[in-house]
């Protein structure tokens, strides 16, 4: 596909595609992001991305950009509601603005803090970051290598994901979180060797979409390699395809469909501030 043809497609599509919501106030944006983050965690739970106490999704706070919201330690993804989320600063302190004053789930996951605080500090462009020990991502991570462009969908990560080739146990030290953030660099995803997947994005929806896409790409490559030697898409086509399907705007649009399904199933949508 020529560059001119690609640009023509982008121009046609850009005039028709919806865009992320814009809010009149920062408090309303905060409430929306909390609502969406709780939904994202339930989507992960519904997809079986849970693994006991492991796994976390964070979103940068629009009022206090040096802080982020995160799921509490010990509460299953499927059960999380906006009022359960914790607001955490980059010192690991849980702030009272979270609204959750007491209860058994007002506990911060140390691994979540070490990984996500480093990423949010290093990447001002990152609004949301997701990490879990999902089945196929975990299996593929044991190979210690990048994904190959063996399908159109895998091209979304062509040149846009890294491999963190160390495993030093549970991430309980600041240095380990910093090392993961450094390995991620300016990319949207990382495969953490012997550990799992990490995806970041400019919206919650794009992050959820690309996490699901990365998990599936890992599954497809495992299946293909078990069957034989998969053929790779050539570098030029993989790069061009990745430019089209790996963009954050497209990730947001695809990701919204996951939230549409959840809202239909649960019968609950964001109502804004009263």
N, C-alpha and C positions, 0 to 999 in steps of 0.2 A: 504494500500500500504506500503510495507516494505521500510525502509530507503535505502537499497541497490538498490532496484528497482527505487526509486526516483532519486538516484544519477546517475544511468545508463541513465535515461531519460535526465537528465541535461547535461551529457557529450555528448550525441548524438545531442541534440538541440544546444549546445553551439558551435559546429563546423559548423553549418549552418546558424545561425542567424546573420543578419547584426548588426552593432553597430553604435552609434552616430558618426557624422562626427568629424574629427580632422582638425584643422586649422593651417596654416603655421604661421600666425601672430595673435596677440591679437586684432588689429583693425578689421581684417576680422571676427574674432569670434564675436566681438561686433556687427558688422553690421548684421551678421546672427541671433544673438539672438534678436535684435530689430525687424528684419523682422519676425521672428518666433513668437515673443510676440504679434505683431500686428495681425498676423494670428490667434493666440489663442483667442484674444479678439473678432475677427470677428466670430470665431467658436462659442464662447459663445453667441454672439448676434444672430446668426442663429438658435441656439438651444433654444432661448427664456429665457436665463439665466439673461437677463437684468431686472432691476427694477428701472426705473428712474435714479437718480444720484448714486444709490448704486452699489457696485461691483467693484472689482479691481483684476488685476493680475500683479505680479511683477517678475522681473528677475534680479539676481545679475550681476553687471557689471564685465566682465573679466579683464578689465584694472584697474579699481578701485573697488576692492571687497568689500570695505566698503560703496559702493553706490549701488543703484538699479534703474532700469527703471520701470516706472509705467504709466498707462493710465491717461490722464488729466481729471480733474473734468469738467463734463458738455458735454462731447462728447460721443455719442452713440457707444456702442461696434462695431456695424456693420460698422461704418465709419472710424475706427481708422487705420491709416497708420504709418509706422515706424517714419516718421518725426513728428508725433504728440506726441510721447512718451516723458516723462520727466525723466531726470536723477536727482536723489535726494540723498543727503547725509543723515547721521543719525542725523543731526541737523534739518532736514526738509527744507534745502535750495535747491532750484532748480538751477542746475549748467548749465552754458552756453554751455557746451559740448553737451547738448541735441540737439543743432542745431535749436531749435524752439525759435526764439528771441522775437517775438511779437505775437499778436493775442488773441482772446477771450478765448482760451483753454489752456493758460499757467497758470493754477491754479492747485494746489495740493489738492487732497481730504484728509482732515485731518484724517478721519477714516482710510483711506488706509495707511497713514504714521504711525499712532499709532500702528496699527496691524502688518504691514509688517516690519517696522523697528525693532520691538522687535523680530520678528521671525528670520529675517536674522542675527541679532546680536547674538541670542542665538543658532542658528543652522548653523554652517559653511558648513554643508553638503547640505543645502537647496539652490538650484539654483533658483527655481521658487516657488511662493506661489499664490494660487488662492482662492478668496472668493467672493461669490455672494449670492443673496437672491432668488435662484431658487425655483420653486414651491414646489416640493416634499420634498426637503431638509428643506425648511422653515416649511412646515407642520409637518414633522417628528420631527423637533427640538423642537416643542412645547410639545412633550411628555417627554423631559428631560431624555432620556435613550439612551443606545447604540443600535446598530443594532444587531439583532440575526442572527446566521448562518443558515438561512432557505433556502439558495440556494447556488449552487456552486459559483456563482459570488459574493455573499455577503461574502464568506470566504476570499476574498482578503483583507478584513478589520478585520478579526478575530485577536484579540489581538493587532491590529495596528491602533486603533482609540480611541479617547477620547471624553468625553462630558464636555463642559464648562457649569456648572450649575448655572451661574449667568446671569442676564440681567440687566444692569445698564444704559440703554439708548444707544444713538449713541456713538460710541467709539471716544471720543474727548480728553481723558486724557491718559497720558503716563502710569499710573498705570494700566489702563484697558488693554492696549496692552500687558504689561508685564504679567498680570494675564492670558491672553489668551495663550501667548507663554509658560507659565509655565504649563498650563493645557494640551497643546499639547504634551509637553515633547519631547521624541524621536520618536514619532509616525508620520505617514504620513497624518493623517486626524483628524479633530475634528468637532463635531456637537456642534454648539453654540446655547444653549437653547434659544428659542423664537427669533432666529435671522437668522440662515442659516448654510451653510457648509464652511469649510476651508480645503484645501488640499495643501500639500507641496510635492516637489519632487526634484530629482537630475537633471531632465531635464524638459523643457517646455512640451514636448510631454507626458511624464509620468504623469505630473501634470494634464494636460488636460484629459488624459485617466481616471485617477483615480477619478477626479472630476465627470466626466460623469457616471462612474461606481457607485460612492457613491450616486449620485442623483437617479439613477435607482434602487439601492438597497433600498433606502428610499421609493420609489414609490411601489416597490414590497411588502415590509413589510406592508405598509399601506393597500394595496389591500388585502393581505393575512389575516391580522388581522380583516379587515372589513368582510371577508367571514367566519371566524372561528378562530380556534386556530392552527396556523401553526406548523408543526413538525420541530424540530431543528436537524441539523446535529450534531452528537456527537463530543465532544471536540477534540478527537484525529484526526478524519478525517478532521474536520474544520481546525485544526492547520496545518496538512500536506498539505491540499489543498491550504491554504493561502500561504504557503511557495512557492508553484509553481506559483500561479497566482497573487500574491501580490508583486512580486519583481519589483524593479525599471527598470531593463532591459526589462522585459516583458511589463511593462507599457509603456516604450519608444516605443517598437515595435508596440504594439497595437495603441498607440497614433499617430504614423506616418500615420496610415490609415486615420485618421480624416483630416490630413493636405493634403494627397493625393487627397481626395475628393474636398477640398477647392481649391487646385491648378488647378484641372481639371475644376471646375466651373468658376473660375476667370481667368484662362489662364495665371497666373503669378507665376513664381518660383524665388527663390533666385539666383541671377547672380553673387554674389561675388563683390569684390571691382573692380572699373575700373582702 
